[in-house]
Amino acid sequence: MNCIECRDNLIACIEGLLGDEESSQCQAHLETCAACRAEYASFAKLQQQLVARGQAAADVSIVEPVMRRVRAVPGEPQRNTIMSILLKHRWGLGLGATAGAVAIIIVAALFTAPKIQAAAVEVMTKGAEAAAKLTTIHIRGQLRTAPNENFSYIDPDLDFVPVELWKQFGPELKWRVDKPGRLAVMDGQSTVLFIKPDFATKVGRSSSAFDTQWLHEMADVSQTLNNELSASKTHGWPVTLAQEQGTDGKPKSVVTVEASTGVLTGDYLKNKFFSTADTRRVYVFDDQSQLLESVKIYLHADSGEKLVFELDQIDYNQPIEAGVFQLQVPATVAWQQEMQMLPDNAKYAAMTSEQAARAFFEACGREDWNEAGKFCTMTGTIKDYLGGLEVINIGDSFTSSLSLISGARFVPYEIKLKNGEVKKWNLALKKDGRTSRWYVDGGI
């Protein structure tokens, strides 16, 4: 197990959710890597704080019967605990049939009137039970986002693009998440992200990866319930329940959740991802089948409320062709490589984030791809886009309240592209634990 794979598994290791083989590999890597050990220690400390804050939720009596029923559902242990979601910016929706049931049951039990509480408990419990025997699921919706951006990135000013997930729960876990500009596939052995047209990266077998967590939360049956329970009580999101008639003429139960992330207005990451957005989530259940039928998510922004996600197709237990979980990437793609120590590594390790950003852009301006490649995997698309640029200004770096955990810094920049276009944005940089060098993590 290398550093990238180890860091991807640290939270699951702390939570005891790794299999025996993966756990042994992770522990073996930690014994030899001081950087990953330090990250493990910081995550473990934060985990203890989170558990302490939410411990009182275990005493809520109305939930225990539901918890016992949901825990009885067989399935592979999931790694999307509230801790891992917070640390990886994936806390987001919590819309899985089981997680959604427990989260809303607890909120209803604690924060709504008794009649609404009882009705919401019944609706969500039955919804969880109805989805408890899934073998496959296919969901399709539309999200306001950029085609090539992260799967959970949202922008209320952009048009909708389609987003889709296929998942096979057994006999072997496999999944695929697709949108126009990027594709992630886990074929049972490894997980590949293909950012069209010419970048790819690969990690080991994963129950979710590459920013797909929020879709898995919507689709998966098994969830890490205890931590979701704690989070629900801690945040106290209001819940309402209504009955209405669907377009098919059948009665529907509609559960609405007002979710507030606690990210302060003005924070750089506010409303850029589901994990940092205040939203109103509307879940529609069919009263006859008791299954979740559709979801709408509205963003609460300064300019008002706006629909940013709509899930209108959910296929339960339908056959999925084997080819869906097979991915053939073009031979010309640039594969992301683990960062290596350089002969003059100390020079780069001593750079500030501002210096690293300037060095990267200036190398692109000279079309010195060997130098630029020390900060970023250089694809043909990036070379065509940034080659020959002129650096106008590099500003002072800053952080977000959430990026303090991941170590990311954002460096404001202004560049003039070779076509004359001037671009102002923020380059996201992180330090590699093994080499202590800054690398580009986004914002190009």
DRENMI-210255 format. One record per residue: residue in one letter; x, y, z of N, C-alpha, C in turn. Coordinates in pm, whole numbers, padded with zeros to 5 digits, always signed. Layout:
aXYZXYZXYZ...
***
This chain:
m+00085-00119+00000+00000+00000+00000+00088+00124+00000n+00063+00217-00097+00142+00338-00104+00076+00450-00024c+00137+00569-00027+00086+00680+00055-00055+00720+00014i-00081+00726-00117-00212+00769-00164-00320+00672-00115e-00294+00543-00133-00391+00443-00090-00408+00442+00062c-00297+00461+00133-00304+00462+00280-00389+00580+00328r-00366+00700+00273-00442+00817+00316-00590+00802+00282d-00620+00734+00170-00758+00711+00133-00828+00617+00231n-00749+00534+00303-00804+00435+00394-00787+00469+00542l-00727+00585+00574-00697+00616+00713-00822+00621+00800i-00926+00687+00751-01046+00700+00833-01109+00565+00858a-01117+00483+00751-01175+00350+00767-01092+00267+00864c-00961+00287+00864-00874+00214+00956-00903+00256+01101i-00916+00386+01123-00944+00437+01257-01080+00387+01306e-01178+00381+01215-01313+00342+01252-01329+00190+01260g-01223+00113+01223-01232-00033+01229-01316-00092+01118l-01321-00025+01002-01407-00069+00893-01332-00138+00780l-01199-00152+00793-01121-00220+00691-01128-00371+00710g-01117-00443+00598-01102-00587+00607-00965-00622+00664d-00947-00749+00698-00821-00791+00762-00700-00761+00675e-00711-00791+00545-00596-00771+00456-00564-00623+00439e-00668-00541+00414-00645-00398+00397-00592-00336+00526s-00646-00381+00640-00600-00328+00768-00453-00359+00791s-00412-00480+00758-00272-00519+00775-00182-00437+00685q-00226-00415+00560-00146-00336+00467-00133-00191+00514c-00243-00138+00566-00241+00001+00614-00148+00014+00734q-00157-00078+00828-00072-00075+00947+00074-00091+00910a+00101-00178+00813+00240-00199+00769+00297-00071+00708h+00215+00000+00631+00262+00125+00571+00286+00230+00679l+00196+00237+00777+00211+00335+00884+00340+00313+00963e+00383+00190+00975+00506+00160+01049+00629+00214+00979t+00619+00235+00848+00736+00278+00771+00728+00423+00723c+00613+00489+00743+00594+00623+00687+00556+00721+00797a+00646+00810+00832+00623+00907+00939+00513+01006+00902a+00506+01047+00775+00406+01145+00733+00265+01091+00748c+00245+00967+00706+00112+00907+00719+00079+00879+00865r+00180+00847+00947+00155+00826+01090+00107+00955+01155a+00166+01067+01115+00126+01196+01172-00018+01230+01134e-00052+01201+01008-00189+01228+00964-00287+01136+01037y-00247+01010+01056-00331+00914+01129-00357+00965+01271a-00252+01015+01336-00266+01062+01474-00361+01182+01482s-00352+01274+01386-00439+01392+01390-00584+01354+01365f-00607+01258+01274-00743+01213+01247-00801+01139+01368a-00717+01058+01432-00764+00982+01549-00807+01077+01661k-00732+01185+01680-00768+01284+01783-00901+01349+01750l-00921+01387+01622-01046+01450+01582-01163+01353+01597q-01139+01225+01568-01244+01124+01582-01292+01115+01726q-01198+01121+01821-01235+01116+01961-01321+01236+02000q-01290+01352+01946-01367+01472+01975-01509+01462+01920l-01520+01408+01798-01652+01393+01737-01739+01295+01814v-01679+01184+01854-01753+01084+01931-01801+01143+02063a-01714+01218+02129-01751+01278+02258-01867+01374+02243r-01868+01451+02135-01976+01549+02114-02110+01481+02088g-02106+01366+02023-02233+01304+01985-02274+01189+02073q-02203+01161+02181-02228+01041+02261-02369+01037+02318a-02422+01153+02354-02553+01155+02420-02665+01103+02331a-02645+01104+02199-02752+01061+02110-02785+00915+02126a-02692+00836+02179-02717+00694+02196-02827+00666+02296d-02867+00766+02376-02967+00746+02479-03109+00774+02432v-03127+00807+02302-03260+00840+02253-03341+00712+02238s-03446+00697+02318-03514+00568+02327-03592+00533+02203i-03651+00630+02134-03736+00599+02020-03660+00537+01904v-03531+00561+01898-03452+00514+01785-03410+00369+01797e-03392+00322+01918-03331+00191+01937-03404+00078+01865p-03539+00072+01870-03605-00035+01795-03577-00028+01646v-03574+00095+01591-03544+00111+01449-03401+00071+01421m-03309+00112+01507-03168+00078+01489-03149-00073+01485r-03219-00144+01574-03204-00289+01577-03252-00351+01446r-03361-00297+01391-03415-00352+01268-03322-00323+01150v-03266-00202+01147-03180-00167+01035-03046-00237+01043r-02992-00252+01167-02863-00321+01181-02871-00466+01135a-02992-00521+01135-03007-00660+01094-02990-00678+00945v-02989-00568+00868-02973-00578+00724-02831-00620+00692p-02811-00731+00617-02675-00772+00583-02616-00679+00481g-02486-00671+00478-02421-00589+00376-02277-00563+00413e-02202-00520+00315-02061-00490+00336-02047-00366+00421p-01958-00362+00522-01940-00242+00604-01906-00122+00517q-01970-00010+00544-01945+00110+00468-01845+00199+00540r-01776+00284+00466-01672+00367+00525-01712+00512+00534n-01839+00543+00508-01878+00683+00507-01934+00724+00642t-01851+00716+00746-01890+00765+00877-01894+00916+00875i-01957+00973+00977-01963+01118+00983-01824+01178+00989m-01730+01107+01050-01593+01157+01057-01529+01161+00919s-01541+01051+00846-01478+01047+00714-01543+01148+00621i-01674+01168+00637-01743+01265+00554-01692+01406+00583l-01679+01438+00711-01627+01570+00748-01486+01589+00697l-01401+01489+00717-01262+01504+00682-01238+01508+00533k-01325+01443+00458-01306+01438+00313-01404+01529+00239h-01475+01618+00314-01570+01710+00254-01682+01635+00184r-01726+01522+00239-01830+01446+00174-01953+01430+00262w-01967+01511+00363-02075+01487+00458-02208+01495+00386g-02227+01601+00308-02331+01612+00209-02468+01563+00247l-02526+01474+00162-02668+01449+00166-02715+01356+00276g-02647+01247+00298-02699+01147+00390-02832+01093+00344l-02847+01066+00211-02976+01029+00158-02995+00880+00138g-02900+00797+00180-02916+00653+00162-03042+00606+00233a-03102+00499+00185-03228+00454+00242-03216+00432+00392t-03106+00372+00435-03089+00346+00577-03045+00471+00651a-02941+00539+00600-02891+00659+00669-02998+00766+00674g-03070+00782+00563-03177+00880+00561-03284+00845+00662a-03317+00715+00673-03418+00674+00768-03377+00710+00909v-03257+00672+00948-03213+00697+01084-03199+00847+01112a-03136+00920+01019-03114+01063+01042-03246+01135+01064i-03343+01108+00977-03468+01182+00987-03552+01132+01103i-03545+01002+01133-03614+00949+01250-03568+01023+01375i-03438+01040+01389-03385+01103+01510-03426+01250+01515v-03414+01319+01401-03453+01459+01401-03600+01473+01433a-03682+01385+01373-03826+01392+01400-03854+01365+01547a-03784+01266+01604-03807+01229+01742-03771+01341+01838l-03672+01420+01803-03621+01519+01896-03676+01659+01875f-03715+01690+01751-03740+01830+01720-03876+01861+01658t-03966+01764+01649-04095+01792+01589-04207+01751+01685a-04328+01789+01650-04444+01756+01732-04465+01606+01731p-04528+01550+01838-04545+01406+01850-04612+01341+01730k-04719+01400+01676-04789+01337+01564-04700+01330+01441i-04631+01439+01411-04541+01440+01295-04426+01343+01320q-04379+01342+01445-04271+01251+01482-04309+01107+01451a-04425+01064+01498-04466+00925+01479-04484+00894+01332a-04543+00986+01256-04565+00961+01114-04434+00953+01038a-04341+01045+01069-04212+01044+01000-04133+00917+01032v-04138+00876+01159-04071+00751+01197-04125+00635+01116e-04256+00630+01103-04317+00517+01030-04279+00520+00883v-04287+00636+00820-04256+00646+00677-04111+00608+00651m-04019+00666+00728-03879+00642+00702-03837+00500+00740t-03896+00445+00845-03863+00308+00883-03908+00210+00775k-04029+00230+00723-04077+00144+00617-03994+00161+00490g-03952+00284+00464-03866+00308+00348-03735+00234+00359a-03678+00233+00480-03553+00161+00502-03573+00011+00485e-03683-00040+00540-03710-00183+00529-03735-00225+00384a-03806-00140+00310-03837-00173+00171-03713-00181+00085a-03611-00104+00122-03487-00102+00043-03378-00188+00104a-03414-00269+00206-03311-00341+00280-03257-00463+00208k-03324-00508+00103-03281-00630+00036-03233-00603-00106l-03171-00489-00124-03125-00452-00257-03011-00542-00304t-03017-00581-00430-02903-00647-00496-02837-00552-00595t-02918-00464-00655-02866-00362-00746-02950-00235-00732i-02893-00125-00773-02968+00000-00782-02910+00085-00893h-02996+00157-00962-02955+00251-01066-03030+00380-01043i-02958+00490-01028-03023+00620-01008-02973+00718-01113r-03063+00805-01154-03028+00905-01255-03095+01037-01220g-03018+01144-01229-03072+01275-01201-02996+01382-01276q-03014+01507-01232-02942+01618-01294-02894+01714-01186l-02777+01768-01210-02708+01852-01111-02657+01978-01178r-02670+02090-01110-02611+02214-01162-02462+02212-01131t-02381+02190-01232-02237+02175-01213-02167+02191-01347a-02035+02190-01344-01956+02189-01467-01927+02044-01504p-01932+02007-01631-01917+01867-01671-01789+01801-01622n-01677+01875-01619-01548+01816-01581-01516+01831-01433e-01598+01904-01358-01566+01930-01218-01594+01808-01132n-01551+01818-01003-01575+01710-00908-01722+01670-00907f-01748+01543-00873-01884+01493-00877-01977+01566-00781s-01924+01620-00671-02011+01686-00573-02009+01839-00586y-01939+01892-00684-01932+02038-00702-02066+02090-00753i-02114+02199-00695-02239+02260-00739-02217+02408-00766d-02292+02459-00864-02290+02601-00897-02430+02638-00944p-02502+02714-00861-02641+02747-00896-02655+02829-01023d-02546+02887-01070-02552+02970-01191-02529+02889-01319l-02493+02761-01304-02470+02678-01421-02595+02600-01460d-02595+02548-01583-02705+02465-01629-02695+02325-01567f-02803+02249-01577-02803+02112-01529-02724+02022-01623v-02652+01925-01565-02591+01818-01643-02637+01686-01582p-02649+01581-01663-02693+01453-01608-02585+01388-01522v-02628+01318-01417-02537+01241-01332-02606+01109-01302e-02527+01000-01302-02588+00868-01297-02501+00772-01217l-02565+00681-01143-02493+00580-01066-02557+00443-01089w-02470+00343-01112-02510+00203-01113-02434+00134-01001k-02502+00048-00925-02433-00020-00817-02485-00162-00801q-02390-00255-00793-02419-00395-00767-02367-00428-00628f-02455-00474-00540-02415-00502-00403-02361-00643-00384g-02404-00735-00464-02357-00873-00451-02377-00948-00581p-02309-01062-00600-02219-01127-00502-02086-01053-00483e-02055-00959-00571-01933-00880-00560-01968-00734-00579l-01921-00648-00488-01951-00506-00495-01884-00444-00619k-01966-00377-00700-01916-00304-00816-02002-00179-00831w-01943-00072-00887-02021+00048-00908-01962+00134-01019r-02046+00227-01066-02005+00320-01172-02081+00452-01152v-02009+00563-01158-02070+00696-01152-02026+00773-01275d-02122+00836-01341-02093+00896-01471-02158+01033-01482k-02084+01129-01537-02141+01255-01584-02061+01295-01706p-02102+01396-01783-02043+01418-01914-01891+01430-01918g-01829+01493-01816-01686+01518-01822-01598+01424-01744r-01657+01338-01660-01576+01246-01582-01654+01120-01550l-01576+01013-01525-01634+00881-01507-01550+00806-01404a-01617+00742-01306-01549+00661-01205-01609+00522-01205v-01523+00420-01208-01569+00281-01215-01491+00197-01116m-01563+00118-01036-01501+00018-00949-01548-00118-00998d-01454-00196-01054-01490-00323-01119-01483-00443-01026g-01468-00419-00897-01456-00526-00800-01313-00546-00753q-01217-00496-00830-01076-00512-00797-01005-00378-00776s-01034-00281-00861-00970-00150-00852-01069-00042-00894t-01034+00083-00863-01122+00196-00890-01047+00296-00977v-01106+00331-01091-01041+00421-01187-01127+00545-01206l-01062+00661-01203-01127+00787-01239-01072+00831-01374f-01160+00856-01468-01123+00906-01600-01185+01043-01618i-01099+01146-01622-01144+01282-01651-01120+01306-01798k-01226+01320-01872-01216+01329-02018-01150+01461-02059p-01061+01461-02160-01034+01347-02248-00906+01269-02217d-00822+01314-02121-00687+01257-02122-00621+01245-01985f-00697+01231-01877-00637+01211-01746-00705+01094-01676a-00625+01013-01606-00681+00901-01532-00597+00876-01407t-00662+00825-01304-00592+00786-01183-00660+00661-01127k-00585+00585-01050-00633+00453-01007-00597+00428-00862v-00693+00374-00786-00668+00329-00649-00723+00187-00637g-00714+00133-00518-00760-00003-00498-00912-00014-00491r-00959-00130-00456-01102-00155-00442-01159-00061-00337s-01270+00005-00370-01323+00107-00281-01475+00107-00286s-01539+00127-00171-01685+00137-00168-01733+00272-00219s-01645+00370-00224-01670+00499-00286-01535+00568-00300a-01521+00653-00399-01394+00722-00420-01416+00838-00515f-01318+00928-00519-01315+01036-00616-01439+01125-00608d-01478+01161-00486-01584+01259-00466-01722+01207-00508t-01740+01075-00507-01871+01018-00542-01955+00987-00418q-01903+01020-00299-01964+00975-00175-02111+01011-00163w-02147+01132-00202-02285+01177-00181-02384+01093-00261l-02344+01046-00379-02433+00961-00458-02445+00823-00395h-02334+00772-00339-02341+00644-00271-02430+00653-00147e-02426+00765-00079-02512+00784+00037-02659+00779-00004m-02688+00828-00124-02824+00828-00171-02870+00687-00209a-02778+00605-00253-02813+00475-00307-02790+00358-00212d-02693+00368-00124-02654+00253-00043-02755+00223+00067v-02769+00095+00099-02857+00053+00206-02784+00058+00340s-02666-00004+00343-02590-00008+00469-02515+00124+00489q-02528+00182+00604-02459+00307+00636-02404+00297+00778t-02317+00386+00810-02263+00389+00946-02359+00467+01035l-02450+00393+01097-02567+00455+01158-02537+00530+01287n-02451+00477+01370-02428+00542+01499-02379+00685+01484n-02287+00707+01393-02234+00842+01374-02337+00934+01309e-02418+00880+01219-02524+00960+01160-02626+01000+01266l-02654+00908+01357-02744+00938+01469-02690+01054+01552s-02563+01047+01586-02503+01154+01665-02510+01287+01594a-02481+01286+01463-02483+01410+01386-02622+01469+01380s-02722+01384+01365-02859+01433+01354-02903+01505+01480k-02869+01447+01595-02907+01513+01720-02828+01642+01739t-02699+01638+01707-02613+01754+01726-02663+01873+01645h-02701+01849+01518-02737+01959+01429-02884+02000+01443g-02971+01906+01478-03111+01941+01501-03181+01999+01381w-03163+01937+01265-03228+01989+01144-03379+01970+01150p-03459+02073+01122-03604+02060+01123-03653+01965+01013v-03760+01891+01044-03817+01794+00950-03967+01812+00946t-04026+01808+00826-04171+01811+00812-04217+01694+00727l-04343+01656+00744-04400+01544+00670-04532+01588+00611a-04556+01556+00484-04681+01591+00417-04726+01475+00329q-04854+01473+00297-04909+01373+00205-04957+01446+00080e-04931+01387-00035-04978+01447-00160-05001+01338-00263q-05065+01376-00370-05092+01282-00479-04991+01304-00590g-04926+01196-00634-04826+01206-00738-04887+01220-00876t-04803+01247-00975-04851+01259-01112-04909+01128-01164d-04871+01016-01099-04927+00887-01138-05058+00857-01068g-05107+00954-00990-05232+00938-00922-05224+00863-00791k-05106+00818-00751-05089+00741-00629-05050+00832-00513p-05089+00795-00392-05054+00878-00275-04904+00870-00244k-04848+00984-00204-04705+00992-00173-04686+01054-00034s-04580+01012+00031-04537+01075+00157-04414+01158+00128v-04418+01284+00168-04310+01378+00136-04243+01424+00265v-04116+01392+00279-04039+01434+00396-03943+01544+00352t-03946+01655+00423-03859+01769+00392-03764+01793+00508v-03637+01807+00475-03533+01830+00575-03463+01962+00544e-03455+02049+00643-03379+02174+00630-03241+02149+00690a-03139+02142+00604-03005+02105+00649-02912+02226+00646s-02846+02250+00758-02750+02359+00769-02614+02302+00806t-02514+02331+00727-02382+02272+00749-02303+02343+00858g-02342+02465+00890-02265+02541+00988-02146+02615+00930v-02124+02602+00799-02015+02676+00734-02056+02823+00723l-01973+02911+00773-02008+03052+00780-02016+03116+00642t-02109+03208+00628-02119+03287+00506-01987+03362+00485g-01937+03360+00364-01810+03423+00334-01694+03326+00327d-01712+03206+00381-01609+03103+00368-01594+03067+00221y-01471+03049+00176-01445+03025+00035-01520+02903-00020l-01535+02798+00062-01599+02676+00015-01751+02674+00038k-01805+02779+00096-01948+02784+00123-02027+02767-00007n-02119+02670-00008-02211+02644-00119-02143+02596-00247k-02018+02554-00237-01952+02500-00356-01968+02348-00366f-01996+02283-00254-02018+02139-00250-02138+02113-00160f-02200+01996-00174-02311+01963-00085-02267+01965+00060s-02140+01931+00084-02090+01926+00220-02077+02063+00283t-02080+02169+00202-02063+02304+00255-02184+02393+00224a-02294+02332+00185-02411+02409+00142-02528+02391+00238d-02602+02497+00260-02727+02491+00333-02837+02459+00232t-02912+02352+00258-03006+02304+00158-03140+02265+00219r-03241+02263+00133-03371+02204+00166-03385+02080+00081r-03404+01965+00145-03406+01837+00076-03545+01778+00083v-03598+01743-00028-03735+01692-00037-03731+01548-00087y-03771+01453-00001-03774+01312-00033-03918+01268-00056v-03945+01201-00165-04079+01153-00195-04081+01001-00192f-04170+00945-00109-04186+00800-00097-04322+00759-00153d-04323+00648-00226-04447+00591-00274-04515+00516-00159d-04638+00550-00130-04704+00490-00014-04731+00340-00033q-04745+00297-00158-04775+00157-00182-04651+00069-00167s-04543+00105-00238-04420+00025-00231-04335+00063-00112q-04358+00185-00057-04283+00240+00057-04138+00273+00021l-04105+00270-00107-03969+00299-00153-03950+00447-00182l-03827+00494-00163-03791+00629-00205-03807+00639-00356e-03877+00743-00401-03911+00754-00542-03840+00869-00612s-03822+00979-00542-03754+01094-00602-03699+01184-00493v-03604+01270-00534-03541+01364-00442-03520+01496-00514k-03547+01606-00445-03511+01738-00494-03432+01810-00385i-03326+01880-00425-03244+01952-00329-03234+02099-00374y-03270+02187-00283-03268+02330-00310-03157+02395-00229l-03080+02481-00293-02971+02552-00227-03022+02681-00167h-02988+02705-00040-03016+02833+00024-02895+02923+00004a-02907+03021-00081-02797+03114-00109-02843+03256-00081d-02749+03351-00085-02782+03491-00059-02887+03542-00158s-02883+03489-00281-02975+03535-00384-03111+03468-00376g-03127+03375-00282-03254+03305-00267-03238+03155-00284e-03349+03085-00285-03348+02939-00296-03351+02897-00442k-03271+02795-00475-03266+02749-00614-03247+02598-00619l-03321+02531-00706-03307+02388-00725-03172+02358-00788v-03091+02274-00721-02959+02240-00774-02944+02093-00806f-03034+02008-00754-03027+01866-00786-03166+01807-00788e-03190+01721-00887-03317+01653-00898-03293+01508-00936l-03337+01417-00853-03327+01274-00879-03466+01224-00915d-03482+01180-01040-03615+01143-01085-03626+01001-01137q-03517+00925-01129-03523+00785-01172-03446+00698-01073i-03515+00602-01013-03452+00506-00923-03501+00367-00963d-03411+00281-01008-03444+00145-01047-03389+00049-00943y-03478-00021-00873-03438-00114-00769-03431-00257-00823n-03321-00325-00792-03308-00468-00819-03332-00505-00965q-03287-00418-01055-03295-00448-01198-03159-00499-01246p-03157-00596-01340-03028-00648-01390-02942-00538-01450i-02813-00543-01422-02717-00448-01479-02618-00527-01563e-02601-00487-01687-02509-00557-01776-02366-00548-01724a-02291-00657-01740-02154-00663-01688-02066-00554-01748g-02094-00516-01871-02012-00415-01937-02017-00279-01873v-02122-00253-01793-02133-00124-01725-02014-00102-01631f-01963-00210-01573-01854-00199-01476-01716-00223-01538q-01708-00215-01669-01580-00227-01738-01545-00093-01801l-01421-00051-01785-01379+00079-01836-01251+00065-01916q-01255+00109-02039-01138+00112-02124-01101+00258-02150v-00992+00303-02088-00951+00442-02109-00859+00448-02230p-00857+00561-02300-00769+00573-02417-00622+00552-02380a-00547+00497-02474-00405+00470-02448-00325+00597-02431t-00380+00710-02473-00307+00837-02469-00326+00913-02338v-00400+00858-02242-00424+00932-02119-00296+00945-02038a-00289+01051-01958-00179+01068-01863-00227+01014-01728w-00158+00914-01676-00195+00854-01548-00127+00927-01434q-00201+00958-01330-00144+01024-01214-00045+00930-01145q+00071+00984-01112+00175+00905-01047+00200+00957-00905e+00243+00868-00819+00280+00909-00684+00402+00999-00691m+00404+01106-00613+00516+01200-00617+00644+01134-00568q+00753+01162-00637+00882+01101-00605+00979+01205-00549m+01072+01159-00468+01178+01248-00419+01264+01293-00536l+01299+01422-00538+01383+01479-00643+01526+01496-00593p+01624+01500-00684+01762+01526-00641+01774+01655-00561d+01696+01756-00600+01695+01884-00529+01562+01904-00457n+01510+01798-00398+01377+01801-00336+01366+01909-00228a+01475+01931-00154+01472+02028-00045+01436+02168-00094k+01479+02200-00217+01448+02331-00274+01296+02350-00288y+01229+02249-00334+01084+02258-00355+01009+02244-00224a+01060+02161-00134+00995+02144-00004+00998+02274+00077a+01096+02360+00051+01109+02485+00125+01020+02596+00069m+00956+02572-00045+00874+02675-00107+00748+02703-00026t+00705+02827-00027+00572+02861+00023+00470+02823-00084s+00344+02823-00048+00242+02791-00149+00241+02895-00261e+00266+03021-00226+00272+03125-00329+00389+03102-00425q+00503+03064-00370+00620+03038-00454+00596+02917-00544a+00529+02815-00490+00500+02696-00570+00404+02730-00684a+00303+02812-00656+00208+02852-00760+00279+02929-00871r+00365+03022-00831+00438+03100-00932+00530+03011-01014a+00601+02921-00948+00693+02832-01019+00617+02745-01119f+00500+02698-01080+00421+02615-01170+00376+02694-01292f+00318+02811-01270+00267+02889-01382+00380+02939-01473e+00491+02979-01414+00603+03025-01496+00660+02911-01581a+00662+02790-01526+00707+02675-01605+00611+02650-01721c+00481+02665-01697+00384+02650-01806+00404+02758-01912g+00436+02879-01866+00460+02988-01960+00579+02959-02051r+00683+02895-01995+00801+02858-02075+00779+02728-02151e+00667+02663-02125+00637+02529-02178+00746+02431-02137d+00793+02448-02014+00888+02355-01954+00807+02251-01878w+00763+02148-01950+00669+02052-01893+00733+01961-01791n+00863+01943-01798+00931+01865-01695+00924+01938-01560e+00947+02069-01562+00940+02148-01439+00795+02157-01389a+00702+02185-01479+00562+02195-01439+00511+02063-01384g+00565+01953-01437+00524+01820-01393+00564+01787-01251k+00650+01869-01190+00686+01849-01049+00573+01894-00956f+00478+01969-01012+00366+02019-00933+00231+01960-00975c+00225+01900-01093+00096+01858-01147+00118+01755-01256t+00025+01657-01267+00029+01564-01380-00012+01641-01504m+00078+01650-01599+00056+01734-01717-00007+01653-01829t-00131+01685-01863-00200+01621-01974-00188+01709-02098g-00224+01653-02212-00223+01732-02335-00319+01850-02327t-00432+01828-02261-00530+01936-02247-00474+02051-02165i-00408+02019-02054-00349+02124-01969-00238+02197-02043k-00155+02123-02116-00047+02186-02191-00101+02282-02296d-00205+02239-02369-00264+02327-02471-00325+02451-02407y-00382+02434-02289-00451+02545-02222-00355+02645-02159l-00253+02594-02087-00164+02682-02010-00033+02715-02080g+00000+02642-02184+00127+02667-02252+00138+02809-02306g+00249+02877-02277+00272+03012-02327+00201+03121-02250l+00148+03090-02131+00077+03191-02053+00173+03297-01998e+00116+03408-01956+00191+03515-01889+00136+03533-01749v+00222+03531-01648+00179+03552-01510+00163+03702-01486i+00043+03742-01448+00017+03882-01417+00032+03908-01268n-00024+03818-01187-00015+03840-01043-00038+03709-00968i+00036+03693-00858+00015+03584-00763-00013+03649-00628g-00131+03620-00571-00170+03683-00445-00130+03602-00323d-00171+03651-00208-00142+03583-00081-00239+03466-00063s-00187+03353-00020-00269+03234-00004-00363+03248+00115f-00469+03168+00114-00565+03166+00224-00619+03025+00238t-00694+03001+00344-00754+02870+00366-00904+02886+00387s-00972+02773+00384-01113+02766+00422-01120+02698+00557s-01230+02717+00629-01245+02650+00758-01240+02500+00742l-01287+02448+00631-01284+02304+00608-01150+02257+00554s-01082+02341+00478-00954+02299+00422-00844+02295+00527l-00870+02351+00646-00770+02342+00753-00741+02197+00788i-00842+02110+00776-00823+01969+00806-00741+01901+00698s-00772+01929+00572-00703+01862+00461-00567+01923+00431g-00541+02044+00483-00412+02108+00457-00407+02187+00328a-00520+02204+00261-00521+02277+00133-00505+02426+00156r-00435+02490+00063-00425+02635+00060-00467+02681-00080f-00530+02798-00084-00577+02854-00209-00495+02979-00241v-00436+02981-00359-00350+03092-00400-00417+03169-00512p-00459+03295-00488-00519+03375-00594-00418+03402-00705y-00465+03389-00829-00374+03416-00940-00448+03489-01052e-00370+03561-01130-00419+03624-01252-00319+03595-01362i-00367+03530-01468-00277+03494-01578-00341+03536-01710k-00256+03555-01810-00302+03585-01945-00266+03467-02033l-00366+03401-02086-00343+03285-02170-00292+03328-02307k-00237+03233-02381-00176+03266-02509-00279+03317-02611n-00408+03287-02587-00512+03339-02678-00558+03480-02639g-00493+03535-02535-00526+03671-02492-00626+03677-02378e-00689+03566-02344-00786+03564-02236-00716+03581-02101v-00773+03665-02014-00720+03683-01879-00808+03604-01782k-00743+03523-01703-00816+03440-01607-00773+03473-01466k-00873+03493-01378-00849+03514-01235-00919+03401-01160w-00846+03333-01076-00906+03224-00998-00814+03192-00880n-00838+03082-00815-00758+03041-00700-00704+02900-00723l-00573+02886-00717-00509+02757-00735-00508+02683-00602a-00564+02562-00601-00566+02481-00479-00439+02398-00472l-00366+02410-00361-00240+02338-00343-00244+02259-00213k-00184+02140-00217-00166+02060-00096-00022+02012-00090k+00024+01979+00031+00160+01927+00047+00157+01776+00050d+00242+01717-00031+00255+01572-00032+00324+01526+00096g+00266+01428+00164+00322+01384+00292+00457+01318+00280r+00484+01255+00168+00610+01182+00152+00726+01274+00113t+00701+01367+00020+00809+01451-00031+00808+01592+00028s+00700+01630+00097+00682+01764+00154+00679+01872+00047r+00646+01834-00077+00634+01932-00185+00488+01967-00207w+00463+02091-00251+00329+02133-00289+00293+02070-00423y+00166+02030-00436+00117+01982-00564-00019+02046-00591v-00052+02061-00720-00177+02124-00761-00292+02027-00742d-00393+02071-00666-00508+01984-00637-00636+02035-00703g-00626+02145-00774-00744+02199-00842-00729+02348-00870g-00828+02404-00936-00828+02547-00963-00762+02589-01092i-00728+02492-01177-00668+02529-01306-00778+02574-01401
***
